[in-house]
Amino acid sequence: MIYIHIQVDCKMNKILEKLKNITTTYQPIDGFPHTTTDLRKKGFKTILNTIVEYTGNPKGLKFLDVGCCFGYFCFQLEKMGAYVDGVDISLGRINTCQALKKYYKLSDKTINFYNSDMNERIESLKKVDYIIMLNMFHHMLVKDEKKSWETFNKLLNKSKAIFVMMRNSYGKWEMCRHHNEIGDAVVKNSDATWYKVLGRVHGRIIYVFGVEPKSQ
């Protein structure tokens, strides 16, 4: 058992050491400010503020971040008192999240990360307050549209609402030049009965989708 812990600690330390030498990451990482540009930090902070403005005080709320990457939203929401699970298909990203979780000295009681395809976990997923699925749903639609709508519907029924960030033109919706066209298309193709446009960051639109009754 001690040997296993030593192995895990060495792995985590190697990941943290690697972060010290990385010059660019997709998401900001607390404690490693050199990894992200100020412009990107500002953009992610805007997205976080947009989500919190909608949900209200996150303290005590349960969030699921699908495609959590390096855990930016997970860690920020945990700081505010939320309970958060992050899921990502990339083992490398989840290993980084686990290393950062240990670095920040956080507890399994408030935050956890899972290396998994969302479809593999969805049936056993417990109900949460909100789901975050940013900058990935349009990629899912292009890869497998039918399966993507099935996943989206299952997630809708596991939460009050889903936060989605999408380009205003993508794939077969290339002619959708206005954000309401995208929102209307999602409602038409899914179980969502309402949506709200929350803002725009770096050319992408932030939406919240849900099933009645509307949470706000």
C-alpha positions, 0 to 999 in steps of 0.5 A: 500500500505504501509503495502504491502511494509512493508511485502515485505521488511520483506521478503527480509530482511529474505532472506538476513539474511538467506544468511549470515548463508548459507555455500554453494551455487551453484553460487557466490553471491556478498556481501556474499563471504562465500557462495562459494568456491574459486574454484567455484568462479574462475570457474564462473568468467571463464565462464563469461569472456568466454561469454564476450570475445565472445559478446564483450563489453556487454554495451547496449546489451540485455541478457536473462538468462534461469535458472538464479539460484541466478542471478550471470550472470545477476548481473555481466552483469548488472554491465557491462552496459547490460540489463538483464532478469533472469528466473527460475522455482524455486520461492525460487531462484527468491525471492533471486534474487529479494532480492539481486536486492534490496540489490544492489539498482538496477533498473527495467530499467536494470534488472528483474527476473521472476518465470516461466517455460520458455515455459510459457513466450517464446511466449511473449518474446521480441527479445534479443541479447544473451541467456544464458542457462548454465548447464541445457539443458542436464537435459531438454533433459533427462526430455522431449527431444521433448519439449526441442528441441521445446523450444531451437528452439524458443529461437534460433529465439529470439536471435543472439545466445545461450550460452550452457554449457553441459557435454560431455556425458549425457543421450542417448549421453553417447557415445559422448566422444568428444565435437564436437559430442555433438555440431554436435548432437545439430545442427542435432536435432535443427534449429541451423546452426552453433556452436563454442566450447568456452571452458571447465570449471569443466568438462563441455563444453561451446558452443555458437549456432546460426542460420545464419548469424553467429554473429562472 
